[in-house]
């Protein structure tokens, strides 16, 4: 019988986990995961090689398995502010990392992004 891996159970593993646990989460054989990592075919998560140890970030597992819940993140956190090309020396409350929509500036013709021909 296979264990049921919930989000809470994966988060309880800590910041990283080992390959056998990762294989159990995906319900596959650990040798399959080791073989894919060895052949550089493992694309599901990042692979952290610490000497002879291989660790898998649990954050990657959660992001992969529970991606639809990421839509519940507020838009402000999901889309970080884009650096502005505005000059705000006279306004100390505006930081250089605020988007132009936050500071009230208007996008000029020089910063319009046009698609590449044939793209």
N, C-alpha and C positions, 0 to 999 in steps of 0.2 A: 504494500500500500504506500502511495506517495504522500508526502506531507503537503498541506495546502499553504502556499506562501502568500500571505497578505501584505499589503503595503506596510503595516505596522511591524510585521515580522522582519521584513527586509530592512526597514529603518533601524530596527533594534540590533542589527548586525554590526553597526558602527560605520565608519567612513569607507571601509573597504571590506571585501570578503575574498575567500579563496576560490579556486576553480571548481573543486567538488561541490561547494555550496551553490555556486553559480549554475552548475550543471543541474543540480537538484531543483533550483528555481525554474529553469527552463524545461525540466523533466526530460533531460537527455543524458547520455552516458558521459562521464567526466573525460574519458579518453577521446571522445569526439571533440569536446571543447579544447582539450590540450592539443590535438592534432590541428585544428583550425588555427589556433594561436601560433603554433610552430610554423605553419605554412603561410602566415600573415593573411589568412582568410577570415578571421574573426572580426566582424564589423559591427556587432551588436552593441559593444561598449568599448571604452578605452581599456587598454591593458597596461598595467604598471608593473614593470620588471624591476625588482629590488634584489639584486644579486641573482640567486637561483630561485627566489620566490616570485610568484606571479600573483598579483592582487588585482581585483576588479572593483572599481568604485561603485558603491551601492547607489550613489546618486544617479549614475548612468542607468542602472537597472530600473530604478523607480521612474526615471524619465521615459524609458522605453516602454515599460509595462503599463504605466498610468498616464500616458500622454494626454488623453482627453481631459483629464482633470486640470491640466495646465491652462486650459481655456478659462478656468475660474479665477485665474490670477488677474488682478486689476490691470487695466490697460497701461497705467502709468508705470507699473513695475515690469510688465511684459515688454514694453517698448521704451528703452532708456532714451533720455534726451539726446538729440543730435547736436554736436557742437555748432554754435552759431558763428556766422562770419560778420556779425554786427559789432559795432564799437559802442560800448556802454560806459564810457568813463564817467559820465555825469550821473549814472544811475547805479549806486552801490548795491542795491538789492538784487540786481540782475547779475548772475554769474555767467562765465563764458560757456558753461555746459548747458545752458537753457536753450530750448528750441526757439525758433523764430516766432512760433505761434504763442509762446509764453511771454515773450518780451514785447510783442506788438509790432515788430518790424515786418515789412512786406518783402517778399522775395522779388528781387530785381530780375530783369531780363537776362543779366549776365550769369545767373545761377540756375537757370532752367536746364534740366537734364533732358537731352534728346536721345532717343534710341539710336543705336548704330544701324547704318544701312544694312539690310539683309538679315537683321536679327529677328 
